């Protein structure tokens, strides 16, 4: 019972801390994208990946929604009649990172096999997020931003507005070409930054923090002493053993 209470408190504290950090990153850490001035790289999705490793899928999902909801209530990103379009794009991006790392770790088990396999996992996550976010921008996000109202790529007036606006900024392509040229590199660069920061954090802070942390070892039943063992303990899902195993 004590172990169960410790795990609940641990998860709640981590979710609260990472949600707060996510809001701070959304508000104050934004890097201009040099090739498209209307795009900004923000790294709050780093908290989703960290949250997944430390609290599992439900905890990371909670962080994604909590940080976006708080941002929506404090600094909503709305354009014209398109209320909360920026926050909608943010939550979609967060969920894509979450599903990307879930697939990499639970289906492909890439995060339990050493650094080279982690790199393959990072590449998969980056491509997964870049392709789907580019598709979502093609379908409705970019037309909505530039039309100042919720619309889709099936609105010929909205498509024409995108071509005119972005064509004058140095993207003289048809609509699909503009979206591809802008958002594939943008999302790959954003993913590279987020995943590089995560790898640096894991190999410094995480490993040193958890290697000899008795509370962590108690609630995870893990005695990990190497990075590979720690990743195996983390990505298998931090969960209580069954009653029979106790």
Secondary structure, DSSP 4 states (H G I P E B T S, - for coil): -HHHHHHHHHHHHHHHHHHHHHHHHHHH-EEE-TT-TT-EEE-TTHHHHHHHHHHHHHHHHHHHHHHHHHHHHHS---BTTBTTHHHHHHHHHHHHHHHHHHIIIIIS-GGGS-HHHHHHHHHHHHHHHHHHHHHHIIIIIHHHHHHTS---TT-HHHHHHHHHHHHTTT--S-HHHHHHHHHHHHHHHHHHHHHHHHHHHIIIIIHHHHHT-HHHHHHHT----SHHHHHHHHHT---PPPTTT-
